[in-house]
Amino acid sequence: MSQPHLEIMFRKGKAVAAYLRVAGQRRVATSRQVRPTIVADLDEEGALLGLELLDPRHTEVEEVQRVLAELHASAVAVADLAPLRAA
């Protein structure tokens, strides 16, 4: 597994979406909405590849950690999610 990687997309200076990649470059087989503003991307075996955060300005770090635990993925260091608080 690769290191977690958080990308935040901005439009007119405001964060409009974010993607937390938690696994390497495997192909997404399916996407599943796990919260109103969080979509999980899964591979063919159902392993989590990443999370789409549809409202990063209002996404709590603790909620992301809960979703990761529910999907049997490793927790991500708080420092890796710190940009969510700044968005």
Buried (B, 14 or more C-beta within 10 A) or exposed (E): EEEBEBEBEEEEEEBBBBBBBBBEEEEEEEEEEBBEBBBBBBBEEEBBBBBBBBBBBEBEBEBBBBBBEEBEBEBBEEEBBEBBEEB
